[in-house]
Amino acid sequence: MTLTTEWQDTYRIGVPEIDHQHQYFLLLIQRLEKMLHSDPPLAHLLDSVDELIKYAAFHFKSEENMMRFAHYPDLFNHTVSHLKLLEQLRLQSLKLAHLDPDPEDLIQFLVKWFLDHTTGEDLDFKLFLDSQTRPDH
Ligand SMILES: [Fe+2]
């Protein structure tokens, strides 16, 4: 199945700050996809991937701080998972620099990576926030 880089309403988890950052992250993937189709110099490509990695690192730190503020009990596991995701992303960047991957594969990897993160773990955080604000708690 080919994954689209267009923002879908189903990606929204319902925490505005996180959703905004996710939308921007997807925009960076879209830009990269457009760029790949114009056969750019490798250095330009790596700069864009670097921007993506830095934004992901910022986003993760931002989420971890939000989770700490909310006393999220799963903060440690979530932080470990962020570290692993960043490593995967850095590894892909390294492959891009040293091997000759299919650009389409890279985009598919990025979108899948994005979806696993947003619709998996971030949704768990949203459910936790909901459970904290319900009147019976
Ligand atoms: Fe996130």
Residues whose N, C-alpha, C, O or C-beta is under 5 A from the ligand:
A	BS01	LIG	D122
